[in-house]
Amino acid sequence: MSLTSKVALGGSIVFACGMIYYVHYKQYSDRQQLHQGVIRDIERRQRRKTENLLNLQKQIDLAKELRMQELNSDDVT
């Protein structure tokens, strides 16, 4: 084999190995990003649930306060 063909073969082998490594690295990176997205969604869902429960409790407290005011105003008249 001539020197040119050996260089071409070596270059193509290095290129092929580099591409294989890049594809595997990119696939791993994409999987990690997808997993982080799932974790963020779970956290966001839990945060919304907590906020909704807090809002519900506030509404319950306001409703009790309104009932107490209505009862007090009925007693006054």
Backbone torsions as a table, in degrees:
resi	resn	phi	psi	omega
1	MET	NA	144.1	179.1
2	SER	-82.2	165.6	-179.2
3	LEU	-63.1	-38.9	-179.9
4	THR	-63.4	-42.7	180.0
5	SER	-68.6	-35.6	177.4
6	LYS	-66.3	-40.9	177.9
7	VAL	-65.2	-42.7	179.3
8	ALA	-63.6	-44.1	178.0
9	LEU	-62.6	-46.0	179.3
10	GLY	-62.4	-42.2	178.3
11	GLY	-63.2	-41.9	180.0
12	SER	-67.9	-35.7	177.6
13	ILE	-66.3	-45.6	178.7
14	VAL	-61.9	-43.5	179.2
15	PHE	-62.0	-45.2	-179.0
16	ALA	-63.4	-44.4	179.4
17	CYS	-64.6	-39.7	177.7
18	GLY	-62.6	-42.1	179.0
19	MET	-65.6	-42.2	178.4
20	ILE	-61.4	-44.7	178.6
21	TYR	-61.9	-44.9	-178.9
22	TYR	-61.9	-43.4	-179.2
23	VAL	-62.7	-43.6	179.7
24	HIS	-66.4	-41.4	178.2
25	TYR	-62.9	-45.1	-179.9
26	LYS	-63.3	-41.0	179.0
27	GLN	-63.1	-43.6	178.3
28	TYR	-63.4	-43.5	179.7
29	SER	-62.7	-43.5	178.9
30	ASP	-63.0	-40.3	178.2
31	ARG	-63.4	-40.4	178.7
32	GLN	-63.7	-41.5	178.9
33	GLN	-65.2	-41.0	177.4
34	LEU	-63.1	-40.9	179.4
35	HIS	-64.5	-40.7	177.6
36	GLN	-63.5	-36.1	177.1
37	GLY	-63.0	-40.2	178.4
38	VAL	-64.6	-43.2	179.7
39	ILE	-63.3	-42.6	178.4
40	ARG	-63.1	-39.1	178.7
41	ASP	-63.3	-42.0	178.7
42	ILE	-63.6	-44.4	178.8
43	GLU	-63.0	-42.4	179.3
44	ARG	-63.0	-40.9	179.1
45	ARG	-64.0	-42.0	178.5
46	GLN	-66.4	-38.9	178.8
47	ARG	-64.3	-43.0	178.2
48	ARG	-63.6	-40.0	179.3
49	LYS	-62.0	-43.4	178.9
50	THR	-63.6	-44.2	178.7
51	GLU	-62.7	-41.7	179.0
52	ASN	-63.9	-40.8	177.7
53	LEU	-64.6	-39.1	177.9
54	LEU	-64.2	-44.7	177.9
55	ASN	-63.3	-39.6	177.9
56	LEU	-63.0	-43.3	179.1
57	GLN	-64.1	-39.7	177.1
58	LYS	-62.1	-41.8	179.4
59	GLN	-65.4	-39.5	177.8
60	ILE	-62.9	-44.4	178.7
61	ASP	-63.1	-42.0	178.7
62	LEU	-65.4	-38.6	178.5
63	ALA	-64.5	-41.1	177.4
64	LYS	-63.3	-42.4	-179.9
65	GLU	-63.8	-41.1	178.3
66	LEU	-63.9	-42.7	177.9
67	ARG	-61.8	-41.1	178.9
68	MET	-64.2	-40.4	178.9
69	GLN	-66.1	-40.0	178.2
70	GLU	-64.7	-41.8	178.4
71	LEU	-64.7	-41.1	179.1
72	ASN	-66.2	-38.7	179.2
73	SER	-71.6	-32.5	175.9
74	ASP	-68.7	-37.4	179.8
75	ASP	-69.1	-31.4	-177.8
76	VAL	-72.7	-38.0	-176.3
77	THR	-83.2	NA	NA
